[in-house]
Amino acid sequence: MTERLSGAHNFVNDQHIQLYRTWAKSGVGLLLSGNVQVDQRYLESVGNIAIEKGTYFEQLPKLKQWAETAKMNNVDFWMQISHAGRQTPAHIAKESLGPSNIQLKIPGLRYSRPKSMSEADITDVIDRFVFVASVAKEAGFTGIQIHAAHGYLLSEFLSPDINIRKDKWGGSIENRARLLLEIVRNCRSTLGSEFPISVKLNSADFQKGGFSVEDAIQVAHLLSNAGIDLLEISGGTYEQPRLLGLDEVGIHPKRIEKRRESTLAREAFFLDYAEAISKVIEIPLMVTGGFRSLTGMENAIFQNACQMIGIARPLCVNPWAYQELRAGKTNQMMSPEKTLSIGPGWLSIRSPFRLVQAFNALSTQAWFYRQIQRMSQNLMPNVNIHPFKAYWLDQKKEKKALKAFKKTWN
């Protein structure tokens, strides 16, 4: 979960440490950080943590404190490492990097213009991922996760509708997966055989012509052979936000892939896809997205659809949700997506107006950011705040952070 708590220098700070102090007491076995960026020029938010060779030593003490705090109560803590790619907002960078120069377009939002990456750009990105991975190990994290989902740079290379290159980095699925696999292999060489490496992968982009389930199965097989230790399955992009649990809602309706009724009937968003992927890999599989009940989680494990359960949003609403589930105090964690009051009729999350859909999705995200911010200040979540107010507060915070960011780096 992206925390968006960093200051102008994009360093880890006391707010991150307080947030993960809370989550370290949540009863989970493994915590994954929000997306730590490998290139400060290309962020998904001005509040991201970014690690650069020239300044990492300045934030290393805080990184060590962050890792130490999150590992309380015998919890493992892995750093999620990412590059925003073309999903870099235009107010952060006018030009970003991508496999091809295909710009992301979402109503009401402006994203940077990606340039098609050169060989030198690709080599630099590989080096940056490996460097940040080595810093994670030095700081005391117990593993890393390489983010190759949700439309960020590595996901863009995997998607044939975004990656239209004609060289060795595009075309066949083996070529489109080359960048991800090069990063995995170089990280393994640098980190050693005993340090856990995970990958977060889309089960599909859910866009016609995009990264398909068949692609995901092939990439999962390649990753398993490359020696990663855990594969996490998610799905969707900014354009088709299945990661938010929204079915048949997307920015480009003509490109939406419809899902089977059998898939929609199951609790987890991506479980059917995970079952297909699990047949071609020999490593543990984690599924994140939609799990809310003890019954749903146990069924997924006992039916061998996956070996690990990922929980995100319920721990933003109630950091003790999983403890209560394990203790038998409840069989169902709160599912705020179904109860958030966005508005009736044409204002609803399923409004026929795409701009309204986008605004509602952003308001829902802002609602969760607000809960994360409260926990980072040693406060409990406030579930009664309206999503529109949360969006207004989030925009106010983002503008203030952007002003400080530009003042620092201009």
C-alpha positions, 0 to 999 in steps of 0.5 A: 500500500503506497503510504505517500508520507515522505517529505520533500527529499523523499526520505523515510521518516518518523511517520513511516516508522509509527505506521509500521509500528502499528502494523507490526502489532497486527498479527500478520506474518509478513509486512510489505512496504509501499512502493519504494521508488528507484528513480526520484525523477519518476514517482507515482506521488510526491510522497513516495520514498525514493532511494538514490545512490547519491543520497541513500547514506543520508537516510540509511539510519532511518531505513534501518530504524524503519526495518527494525520497527516493522520486524517487531513481534517476529514479523518479516518486512520486505521492501517493495521496489518500483518505478512509476514509468508512464504513470508519473503525474505530469506535475512531477515530470513532464517527460517520463520513461516507458517501453514506448511513447504511448501516454496514459490518458485518464479524464481529469488527470494529466500524466507525463509524456513517456519517451521510448527508452534507449538501451542506456535507459534500460541498463540504468533502470536495471542497475537502479532496481539492483542498487535499491535491493542491495540497500534493502538488505543493508538496512535490515529488510528480510526480503524484497518485492519487485513491483511488476503490476498495476501499470507501472514501468515493469508492467508496461513492458509486459503489456503488448498494447503499451510495449510496441517495441521491435527490438529484444525488449518487445514483441514476444512475451519472452522479450516483453518479460526480459527486463523483469527477468534481468532485474530478478537475475541481477538481484539474485546475483547481488543478494545471494541465494538465501535472501527472499525475492518476490515479484508482484504480477498482474493476473491480467490488465483486463484490457483488450489487447493488453497483458492477458491471463495466458501471458501471465501464466507464461511469465509466472513460469519464467519467474519460477524458473528464475528462482524467485521465492514468492509470486504475488498475484494482483491485477488491473492498471490505472485505466482498468482499476480491478485492484480496487475491486471494481468490475466492468468499470474502467476509463476506456469501456470499449477495451474492458475484458469481461470476467466470468460469473464464476469468478465474480462469485468468489470472494477474492478478485483474482483467485481463478487466475491464481489457480491457473498460474499455480499449475505452472510454478513450483514456488509459493503463490500469494493472492491479494485483493478481496479477501475479507472472511476467514472462510474465504481465506481457508477455502483458498488455502485448503483448495490449494489455489494459493499458499499465502493470503494478502490483506491490505485495505482491511488493515487500513480500516482496523489494524487489529482486523486480522488479530480479531479474525484469528482470535475467533472474535469475528469471521468477517473483516470490515469491507468498506468498499461496499459501504462507502457513501459516494453518492446516489444515481449518476454520482455513484461509483458505477455512474455512466459518466467516465469522469464521475467514475474516475473521481469516485475511484480517486475519492475512495483511494483518498479515503484509505490514504487518510486512514494511513495518515492517521495511523502514521500520527498514532491515531486510529482510523476514522471510518466516518469521514466522507470520501469527498472530504478525504479527497479534498484533504488529500489534494490539499496535502498533495499540493503542499507536498508538491510545493516543498518538492519543487522548492527542494529540487528546482 
